[in-house]
Amino acid sequence: MSEIVYYTEEGLEKLRNELEHLKTTERRNVARQISEARDKGDLSENAEYDAAKEAQGLLEAKIAKMESEFSRARILDESQIDLSKVLIMSKVTIKNIQNGATMSYELVPESEADLKSKKISISSPIAKGLLGKEVGEIAEIQVPNGLMKFEIIDISR
């Protein structure tokens, strides 16, 4: 059995919309490109046709992957999140012990990670190090440039 993939309602809706776009608009575009390339003559020496067929294969593979993910998707119930410790969907404020810098992140499923929006993947080293910690605890996290220590300042939803 395949692994369940967790999404927020917003993330699942985004996946649904992207999948629908690929299955309708993008499939039509690729079919049109194949048709136009086919009309240009001999297919054995037609690089445009080969490129369009390759694009079709890549598109179908992407659609199949997304359909598989969608079939395994489950929505996280944010109202059931325990705010006493850091969990997936927690918004956590941390303080870097070394330099005193304070940062806030939301721990989200990997598919919804977006550093610009301060959403980090639950599978990232920092998120893994924060999981299960409570306010006031120190998380020691091994990152590529060494060991970092963060104090959990606040946990919210």
One Martini backbone bead per residue (centre of mass of N, CA, C, O) as a GRO file, in nm:
protein
  157
    1MET     BB    1   0.099   0.035   0.019
    2SER     BB    2   0.063   0.358   0.006
    3GLU     BB    3   0.142   0.661   0.105
    4ILE     BB    4   0.027   0.906   0.284
    5VAL     BB    5  -0.092   1.238   0.198
    6TYR     BB    6  -0.073   1.555   0.334
    7TYR     BB    7  -0.326   1.820   0.354
    8THR     BB    8  -0.459   2.097   0.301
    9GLU     BB    9  -0.723   2.234   0.165
   10GLU     BB   10  -0.561   2.427  -0.012
   11GLY     BB   11  -0.356   2.218  -0.127
   12LEU     BB   12  -0.568   2.026  -0.257
   13GLU     BB   13  -0.694   2.235  -0.444
   14LYS     BB   14  -0.437   2.295  -0.601
   15LEU     BB   15  -0.397   2.009  -0.708
   16ARG     BB   16  -0.670   1.983  -0.853
   17ASN     BB   17  -0.627   2.225  -1.048
   18GLU     BB   18  -0.366   2.128  -1.181
   19LEU     BB   19  -0.473   1.860  -1.287
   20GLU     BB   20  -0.699   1.979  -1.462
   21HIS     BB   21  -0.514   2.148  -1.643
   22LEU     BB   22  -0.348   1.914  -1.760
   23LYS     BB   23  -0.600   1.743  -1.873
   24THR     BB   24  -0.684   1.979  -2.060
   25THR     BB   25  -0.503   2.211  -2.171
   26GLU     BB   26  -0.230   2.055  -2.209
   27ARG     BB   27  -0.334   1.824  -2.384
   28ARG     BB   28  -0.429   2.005  -2.616
   29ASN     BB   29  -0.155   2.136  -2.680
   30VAL     BB   30  -0.004   1.873  -2.751
   31ALA     BB   31  -0.196   1.773  -2.972
   32ARG     BB   32  -0.151   2.020  -3.154
   33GLN     BB   33   0.156   1.985  -3.192
   34ILE     BB   34   0.141   1.707  -3.324
   35SER     BB   35  -0.039   1.786  -3.560
   36GLU     BB   36   0.147   2.005  -3.681
   37ALA     BB   37   0.395   1.817  -3.720
   38ARG     BB   38   0.254   1.604  -3.903
   39ASP     BB   39   0.188   1.820  -4.139
   40LYS     BB   40   0.516   1.846  -4.222
   41GLY     BB   41   0.558   1.532  -4.269
   42ASP     BB   42   0.808   1.336  -4.230
   43LEU     BB   43   0.848   1.155  -3.932
   44SER     BB   44   1.150   1.040  -3.940
   45GLU     BB   45   1.257   1.373  -3.972
   46ASN     BB   46   1.079   1.499  -3.720
   47ALA     BB   47   1.160   1.689  -3.452
   48GLU     BB   48   0.890   1.812  -3.367
   49TYR     BB   49   0.742   1.547  -3.325
   50ASP     BB   50   0.932   1.423  -3.115
   51ALA     BB   51   0.898   1.653  -2.906
   52ALA     BB   52   0.589   1.627  -2.872
   53LYS     BB   53   0.591   1.329  -2.779
   54GLU     BB   54   0.767   1.379  -2.532
   55ALA     BB   55   0.580   1.583  -2.396
   56GLN     BB   56   0.349   1.383  -2.367
   57GLY     BB   57   0.493   1.181  -2.183
   58LEU     BB   58   0.554   1.381  -1.952
   59LEU     BB   59   0.265   1.464  -1.897
   60GLU     BB   60   0.150   1.180  -1.830
   61ALA     BB   61   0.342   1.129  -1.592
   62LYS     BB   62   0.248   1.370  -1.422
   63ILE     BB   63  -0.046   1.289  -1.403
   64ALA     BB   64  -0.003   1.013  -1.270
   65LYS     BB   65   0.137   1.119  -1.017
   66MET     BB   66  -0.093   1.309  -0.922
   67GLU     BB   67  -0.315   1.093  -0.905
   68SER     BB   68  -0.175   0.925  -0.691
   69GLU     BB   69  -0.158   1.147  -0.478
   70PHE     BB   70  -0.461   1.211  -0.467
   71SER     BB   71  -0.549   0.918  -0.375
   72ARG     BB   72  -0.361   0.963  -0.094
   73ALA     BB   73  -0.511   1.199   0.013
   74ARG     BB   74  -0.522   1.402   0.313
   75ILE     BB   75  -0.687   1.593   0.545
   76LEU     BB   76  -0.609   1.822   0.773
   77ASP     BB   77  -0.712   1.879   1.108
   78GLU     BB   78  -0.657   2.176   1.262
   79SER     BB   79  -0.842   2.138   1.525
   80GLN     BB   80  -0.646   1.878   1.627
   81ILE     BB   81  -0.418   2.048   1.723
   82ASP     BB   82  -0.151   2.040   1.938
   83LEU     BB   83  -0.022   2.326   2.125
   84SER     BB   84   0.207   2.192   2.324
   85LYS     BB   85   0.337   2.098   2.047
   86VAL     BB   86   0.526   2.020   1.779
   87LEU     BB   87   0.359   2.003   1.464
   88ILE     BB   88   0.188   1.960   1.214
   89MET     BB   89   0.074   2.293   1.141
   90SER     BB   90   0.258   2.451   1.302
   91LYS     BB   91   0.331   2.756   1.459
   92VAL     BB   92   0.671   2.858   1.500
   93THR     BB   93   0.875   3.013   1.745
   94ILE     BB   94   1.223   3.090   1.716
   95LYS     BB   95   1.550   3.087   1.883
   96ASN     BB   96   1.868   3.167   1.830
   97ILE     BB   97   2.115   3.116   2.053
   98GLN     BB   98   2.370   3.239   1.916
   99ASN     BB   99   2.218   3.528   1.782
  100GLY     BB  100   1.894   3.586   1.866
  101ALA     BB  101   1.721   3.504   1.643
  102THR     BB  102   1.389   3.539   1.516
  103MET     BB  103   1.151   3.285   1.407
  104SER     BB  104   0.885   3.192   1.174
  105TYR     BB  105   0.699   2.881   1.128
  106GLU     BB  106   0.544   2.647   0.913
  107LEU     BB  107   0.444   2.313   0.930
  108VAL     BB  108   0.443   2.123   0.632
  109PRO     BB  109   0.389   1.963   0.378
  110GLU     BB  110   0.604   1.911   0.126
  111SER     BB  111   0.403   2.019  -0.107
  112GLU     BB  112   0.376   2.320   0.068
  113ALA     BB  113   0.641   2.434   0.054
  114ASP     BB  114   0.746   2.791   0.139
  115LEU     BB  115   0.982   3.007   0.229
  116LYS     BB  116   0.849   3.284   0.161
  117SER     BB  117   0.593   3.187   0.358
  118LYS     BB  118   0.711   3.025   0.603
  119LYS     BB  119   0.713   2.718   0.480
  120ILE     BB  120   0.804   2.407   0.610
  121SER     BB  121   0.909   2.103   0.585
  122ILE     BB  122   0.863   1.819   0.776
  123SER     BB  123   1.142   1.690   0.633
  124SER     BB  124   1.319   1.885   0.750
  125PRO     BB  125   1.565   1.930   0.973
  126ILE     BB  126   1.427   2.147   1.145
  127ALA     BB  127   1.150   2.016   1.179
  128LYS     BB  128   1.248   1.750   1.302
  129GLY     BB  129   1.380   1.897   1.555
  130LEU     BB  130   1.093   2.026   1.658
  131LEU     BB  131   0.945   1.785   1.700
  132GLY     BB  132   0.775   1.762   2.017
  133LYS     BB  133   0.822   2.030   2.119
  134GLU     BB  134   0.824   2.277   2.371
  135VAL     BB  135   0.789   2.541   2.538
  136GLY     BB  136   1.138   2.616   2.624
  137GLU     BB  137   1.277   2.435   2.453
  138ILE     BB  138   1.565   2.272   2.315
  139ALA     BB  139   1.686   2.253   1.984
  140GLU     BB  140   1.900   2.017   1.832
  141ILE     BB  141   2.041   2.086   1.505
  142GLN     BB  142   2.150   1.927   1.221
  143VAL     BB  143   2.342   2.097   0.989
  144PRO     BB  144   2.560   2.148   0.741
  145ASN     BB  145   2.707   2.385   0.948
  146GLY     BB  146   2.601   2.225   1.202
  147LEU     BB  147   2.508   2.300   1.526
  148MET     BB  148   2.183   2.395   1.632
  149LYS     BB  149   2.009   2.626   1.855
  150PHE     BB  150   1.663   2.618   1.966
  151GLU     BB  151   1.406   2.810   2.097
  152ILE     BB  152   1.088   2.774   2.211
  153ILE     BB  153   0.847   3.032   2.214
  154ASP     BB  154   0.603   2.941   2.004
  155ILE     BB  155   0.266   2.796   1.965
  156SER     BB  156   0.049   2.765   1.681
  157ARG     BB  157  -0.222   2.784   1.417
   0.00000   0.00000   0.00000
